[in-house]
Structure formats: structure tokens, C-alpha cells
């Protein structure tokens, strides 16, 4: 059965307070404006996730909260420290460990990991600006997360594994500037 993986980069964050750590930066006003638009776009595409795997940073959690406020359907949300500034390998590990048998899972994370994973799955370069969304049909989310590549292995090992597995189809890609 086909499942959907939704990769989303958090909305624009605020850099005005230098006393805040990167992890604690909130959304900027532009991020607060863009997120409801992206939520509406996802609803219009009938792509509201059942589960959101969210980085533990303030800006990702705020992005998720603004998405959920727009939707009648309320997905489960799991905050994962491992998704903070994660690599594609770590994102896949989290998907494999946390997808809970859902058929539509969103990963809310950061760059460069989000762009790298989207590019690997699409087999072409995809830049994920803030609040961008890439949606993939995948054969099995468990298989996607079940890769034999450790976090220390070169990215080329993950690329080779994903290309052997195949079965990923980019169906939607949007950002606040394109909708």
C-alpha cells in the first residue's frame, strides 16, 4: 500500500535576540504569516498528516502549532530531539522508529538535512526554503526507515541504499513563494 512522506522545513525564524540559542529561536512575523498559508495549501491538496514528527526546537514546534490550528483534523505530534539539525540518515531512523503504522507522516525539521533528504528521495536537487513542503509517495514507511547505513557512514552509502530501494515519487512541492 502506498504511503505518503511529507517533508517540511520550519517557517522563517527570528534572529533579533542574540541572547537566544539557535534551538530557542522563535518564528519571525513572516513565518507566522506563511505557516497558515502552507497549512491551507496542504488541506487543499488533501495532504494533512496523521502524524507529525517534529524537531524539538522552538521554531519547529511553533510551525507545527500554527499548522494544526488551521486544520479540522488533528494529527498526532511527536517531538524528537534527534530531528534538531539532523542528517538525512537520522531523519530516516526517526521515521522508521516513530511512524506507528501511519500512512501519511510529516517530518518537520531543518536545513540542510531537509533539502538533502528531499533531494535524495526525488533523485534531483531540491532546495527547501523556509516553510517549503515536499510530498512523496513511498511504498512502505517502515522500509524507508529500515536502512543499514549508520549515521557515521558517508552520504554516498545512503544514496546507494535509497537508489536500490526505489519506490519514491515526488508528487507535490511548494513553498510560500510558489502558492
Helices and strands as residue ranges (DSSP letters): E 3-9, G 22-24, H 29-44, E 51-55, H 58-70, E 76-80, G 81-83, H 88-98, E 104-109, H 113-122, E 133-138, H 141-145, H 155-165, E 168-174
